[in-house]
Amino acid sequence: MRIRKALILAAGYGTRFLPATKAVPKEMLPIVDRPVIQYIVEEALAAGLDQIVIVTAMSKRAIEDHFDRNPDLEAALAKKPDYLEEVQRISGIEIAFVRQKEMKGQSHAILGARRFMGDEPFALFYPDDVIFSDKPAIGQLLDVQERHGGSVIAVQRVPQQEIVHYGAIDGEPLEEGVWRVRSIVEKPAADEAPSNLGSVGRFVLSADIWPLLEKTPPSIGGEMFFTDTMTMLMEKGGEVFAYEYEGQRFDTGRPIGLLKASIYTALRRPEIAPELAEFLRALNVPA
């Protein structure tokens, strides 16, 4: 049976964007004219995931408001049908929200949504990772899960010196772009990484993950790291696969990543691209 549930973790502070994120959630920062979180929700919907839960935190009410109706705004847009249609489309998406009351890591955040997920398999998103692709990245992982079962992690090849920022995959090749994962080494030294395959923020998870989330031991600072949960799953005999997705990813949790995503998107918008391209050429910035 095809997985239909999606869980999006959006409780982080966004400290890299301060002071902009003091009152505005980082997930609400725009890529051109849509907030980051909307790109994630639209990816989920495009892959057939129509039961969406977003984990938020204190001071992130703006995310809920974005997906809620605004009758006053709709009335003001009565003579602007294109804008009105877009606003109504967004507010028509059915989303449940859960607030993480303590910042205790990814596994703790996932557990907080358990009553909505129903101990079923689900897709997991880290919204910092925005991926542009012809076929939704999470849909690619769902296809792998349908072929092989188990759980699936999205990976990409990264320069060896950058693997220190990722969970590095030690895996056995199965088919083109797919590995059976033996272990995940979180943020290894460049010369100790088992590969240059780094995990990114898309997962398809079997129902076997739920009891292990509860047993995930607190680590540094009392946080329950999801990599530890995945390691426990493999130690219990659960199959985990890595898939090298097709698409262009941007880490919008970093200012430079958000800026690159905005430029990438704008250059693909015919009403914006010519003027932006001309502006960029005119800058003549030395390398």
C-alpha positions as CSV (number, residue, x, y, z in Angstrom):
1,M,0.0,0.0,0.0
2,R,1.4,3.4,-1.0
3,I,2.5,5.6,1.9
4,R,0.3,8.7,2.2
5,K,1.6,10.4,5.4
6,A,4.2,13.1,5.5
7,L,5.9,14.6,8.6
8,I,7.8,17.9,8.3
9,L,10.1,19.0,11.1
10,A,10.0,22.8,11.4
11,A,10.8,23.5,15.0
12,G,14.4,24.8,14.7
13,Y,15.5,28.2,15.8
14,G,17.1,29.5,12.6
15,T,20.0,31.2,14.5
16,R,22.0,31.6,11.3
17,F,19.4,34.1,10.0
18,L,19.2,36.2,13.1
19,P,18.0,38.9,13.6
20,A,15.6,38.2,10.7
21,T,14.3,35.0,12.4
22,K,13.8,36.6,15.8
23,A,10.1,37.0,15.0
24,V,9.8,35.2,11.6
25,P,10.3,31.4,11.4
26,K,13.2,30.5,9.1
27,E,10.7,28.2,7.2
28,M,8.8,31.4,6.2
29,L,11.7,33.1,4.6
30,P,11.0,33.4,0.9
31,I,12.4,31.8,-2.2
32,V,11.2,34.5,-4.6
33,D,7.5,34.7,-3.7
34,R,6.9,31.5,-1.7
35,P,8.1,30.6,1.7
36,V,10.5,27.7,2.1
37,I,7.9,25.6,3.9
38,Q,5.5,25.9,1.0
39,Y,8.0,24.3,-1.4
40,I,8.3,21.3,1.0
41,V,4.5,20.9,1.3
42,E,4.1,21.1,-2.4
43,E,6.7,18.4,-2.9
44,A,4.8,16.1,-0.5
45,L,1.5,16.7,-2.3
46,A,3.1,16.2,-5.7
47,A,4.2,12.7,-4.5
48,G,0.8,11.7,-3.4
49,L,1.4,12.4,0.3
50,D,-1.9,14.1,1.3
51,Q,-1.9,13.6,5.0
52,I,0.6,16.1,6.2
53,V,1.8,16.9,9.8
54,I,4.2,19.8,10.6
55,V,6.0,19.9,13.9
56,T,6.6,23.6,14.9
57,A,7.7,25.4,18.1
58,M,6.9,28.5,20.1
59,S,6.8,31.7,18.0
60,K,6.2,29.8,14.8
61,R,2.5,30.5,14.5
62,A,3.1,32.2,11.2
63,I,3.5,28.8,9.6
64,E,0.0,27.8,10.6
65,D,-1.4,31.2,9.5
66,H,0.2,30.8,6.1
67,F,-1.8,27.6,5.5
68,D,-5.0,29.0,7.1
69,R,-7.8,31.1,5.5
70,N,-7.6,34.9,5.6
71,P,-11.1,36.2,4.7
72,D,-10.1,39.8,4.8
73,L,-7.2,39.3,2.4
74,E,-9.4,37.2,0.1
75,A,-12.0,40.0,0.1
76,A,-9.3,42.6,-0.8
77,L,-8.1,40.4,-3.7
78,A,-11.6,40.1,-5.2
79,K,-10.5,42.0,-8.3
80,K,-7.1,40.2,-8.6
81,P,-8.2,36.7,-9.5
82,D,-4.7,35.3,-10.0
83,Y,-3.6,36.3,-6.5
84,L,-6.9,35.2,-5.0
85,E,-6.7,31.8,-6.6
86,E,-3.2,31.2,-5.3
87,V,-4.1,32.3,-1.7
88,Q,-7.2,30.1,-1.7
89,R,-5.2,27.1,-3.1
90,I,-2.7,27.4,-0.2
91,S,-5.4,27.6,2.5
92,G,-7.2,24.6,1.0
93,I,-4.3,22.2,1.9
94,E,-5.2,20.0,4.9
95,I,-2.4,20.1,7.5
96,A,-2.2,19.1,11.1
97,F,0.2,21.0,13.4
98,V,2.1,19.7,16.5
99,R,4.2,22.0,18.8
100,Q,7.5,20.6,20.1
101,K,7.6,22.1,23.6
102,E,11.2,21.3,24.3
103,M,14.1,21.2,21.8
104,K,15.3,17.7,22.4
105,G,16.3,16.6,18.9
106,Q,14.7,15.1,15.8
107,S,13.7,11.8,17.3
108,H,11.9,13.6,20.1
109,A,10.1,15.9,17.5
110,I,9.0,12.8,15.5
111,L,7.6,11.1,18.6
112,G,5.5,14.2,19.4
113,A,3.6,13.6,16.2
114,R,2.9,9.9,16.8
115,R,-0.8,10.3,17.6
116,F,-1.3,11.8,14.2
117,M,0.9,9.2,12.3
118,G,-0.7,6.2,13.9
119,D,2.4,4.0,14.0
120,E,2.3,3.8,10.2
121,P,5.1,4.1,7.7
122,F,5.7,7.7,6.6
123,A,7.8,10.2,4.7
124,L,10.0,12.5,6.7
125,F,11.2,15.9,5.6
126,Y,13.8,18.3,7.0
127,P,12.7,21.6,5.4
128,D,16.1,23.2,5.3
129,D,16.7,21.0,2.2
130,V,14.8,22.3,-0.7
131,I,15.1,20.0,-3.8
132,F,14.1,21.0,-7.3
133,S,13.5,18.0,-9.6
134,D,11.3,16.9,-12.5
135,K,10.0,14.1,-10.2
136,P,9.6,15.0,-6.5
137,A,12.6,13.8,-4.6
138,I,10.4,12.1,-2.0
139,G,8.5,10.4,-4.8
140,Q,11.8,8.9,-6.0
141,L,12.4,7.5,-2.5
142,L,8.9,6.1,-2.4
143,D,9.5,4.2,-5.6
144,V,12.7,2.7,-4.1
145,Q,10.7,1.7,-1.0
146,E,8.1,0.0,-3.1
147,R,10.8,-2.1,-4.8
148,H,12.9,-3.0,-1.8
149,G,10.7,-2.4,1.3
150,G,12.4,-1.2,4.5
151,S,13.4,2.4,5.0
152,V,15.1,4.7,2.5
153,I,17.4,7.6,3.0
154,A,18.1,10.3,0.4
155,V,21.8,10.8,-0.3
156,Q,24.0,12.9,-2.6
157,R,27.7,12.8,-3.4
158,V,29.6,15.6,-1.7
159,P,33.2,16.7,-1.9
160,Q,35.3,14.8,0.5
161,Q,36.2,17.9,2.5
162,E,32.5,18.6,3.0
163,I,31.4,15.2,4.3
164,V,32.1,16.5,7.8
165,H,28.8,18.3,7.6
166,Y,26.8,15.2,6.7
167,G,25.9,11.7,7.9
168,A,28.2,9.5,5.7
169,I,26.8,6.3,4.4
170,D,28.6,3.0,4.5
171,G,26.7,0.8,2.0
172,E,26.6,-2.1,-0.4
173,P,25.6,-1.3,-4.0
174,L,22.4,-3.0,-5.1
175,E,21.5,-1.2,-8.3
176,E,22.3,2.0,-10.0
177,G,21.8,4.7,-7.4
178,V,20.8,2.4,-4.6
179,W,22.8,1.0,-1.7
180,R,21.9,-1.3,1.2
181,V,23.1,0.7,4.2
182,R,25.5,-1.0,6.7
183,S,26.0,2.0,8.9
184,I,25.8,5.8,9.1
185,V,28.7,7.8,10.5
186,E,27.5,11.2,11.6
187,K,29.8,14.1,10.6
188,P,33.0,12.1,10.2
189,A,36.5,13.5,9.7
190,A,37.2,13.7,5.9
191,D,39.9,11.0,6.1
192,E,37.7,8.7,8.1
193,A,34.4,8.8,6.2
194,P,33.3,5.5,4.7
195,S,32.1,7.2,1.5
196,N,31.3,10.6,0.0
197,L,27.6,9.8,0.1
198,G,26.0,12.2,2.5
199,S,22.5,11.9,3.8
200,V,20.1,14.8,3.2
201,G,16.6,15.7,4.6
202,R,14.4,13.2,2.9
203,F,13.4,9.8,4.4
204,V,10.8,7.1,3.8
205,L,10.5,5.2,7.1
206,S,9.0,1.8,7.9
207,A,6.6,1.4,10.9
208,D,9.5,-0.4,12.7
209,I,11.0,2.9,13.5
210,W,8.3,3.9,16.1
211,P,9.2,1.7,19.1
212,L,12.9,2.6,18.5
213,L,12.2,6.3,18.7
214,E,11.1,5.8,22.3
215,K,14.3,4.0,23.1
216,T,16.7,6.5,21.5
217,P,19.1,7.5,24.2
218,P,19.7,11.2,24.8
219,S,23.1,12.4,23.5
220,I,25.0,15.6,23.7
221,G,22.8,18.3,25.4
222,G,20.0,15.8,26.0
223,E,19.0,15.6,22.4
224,M,17.7,12.5,20.8
225,F,19.5,12.3,17.4
226,F,17.7,10.5,14.5
227,T,20.9,9.0,13.3
228,D,21.1,7.1,16.5
229,T,17.5,5.8,15.9
230,M,18.4,4.7,12.4
231,T,21.5,2.9,13.8
232,M,19.3,1.1,16.3
233,L,16.9,0.1,13.5
234,M,19.8,-1.5,11.5
235,E,21.1,-3.3,14.6
236,K,17.7,-4.8,15.1
237,G,17.8,-6.2,11.6
238,G,15.7,-3.5,9.9
239,E,16.7,-3.0,6.2
240,V,17.7,0.6,5.3
241,F,18.5,1.7,1.8
242,A,20.2,4.8,0.5
243,Y,19.1,6.4,-2.8
244,E,21.0,9.0,-4.8
245,Y,18.1,11.2,-5.8
246,E,18.0,13.2,-9.1
247,G,17.6,16.9,-8.5
248,Q,19.1,20.2,-7.4
249,R,19.3,20.7,-3.7
250,F,19.9,23.8,-1.7
251,D,20.5,24.0,2.0
252,T,18.2,26.9,2.9
253,G,19.2,26.7,6.5
254,R,22.3,28.7,5.5
255,P,22.0,32.3,4.2
256,I,24.1,31.5,1.1
257,G,21.9,28.4,0.4
258,L,18.7,30.4,0.6
259,L,20.2,33.1,-1.7
260,K,21.3,30.5,-4.2
261,A,17.9,28.9,-4.2
262,S,16.3,32.3,-4.8
263,I,18.6,33.0,-7.8
264,Y,18.1,29.5,-9.2
265,T,14.3,29.8,-9.0
266,A,14.2,33.4,-10.3
267,L,16.3,32.5,-13.4
268,R,13.6,29.9,-14.2
269,R,10.8,32.3,-14.0
270,P,10.2,34.0,-17.4
271,E,8.7,37.1,-15.9
272,I,11.8,37.7,-13.7
273,A,14.7,35.9,-15.4
274,P,15.7,38.5,-18.1
275,E,16.0,41.4,-15.8
276,L,17.8,39.4,-13.1
277,A,20.2,38.0,-15.6
278,E,21.0,41.5,-16.9
279,F,21.5,42.7,-13.4
280,L,23.9,39.9,-12.6
281,R,25.9,40.4,-15.7
282,A,26.2,44.2,-15.0
283,L,27.6,43.6,-11.5
284,N,31.0,42.5,-13.0
285,V,32.1,41.3,-9.6
286,P,35.8,40.0,-9.7
287,A,36.2,36.4,-8.9
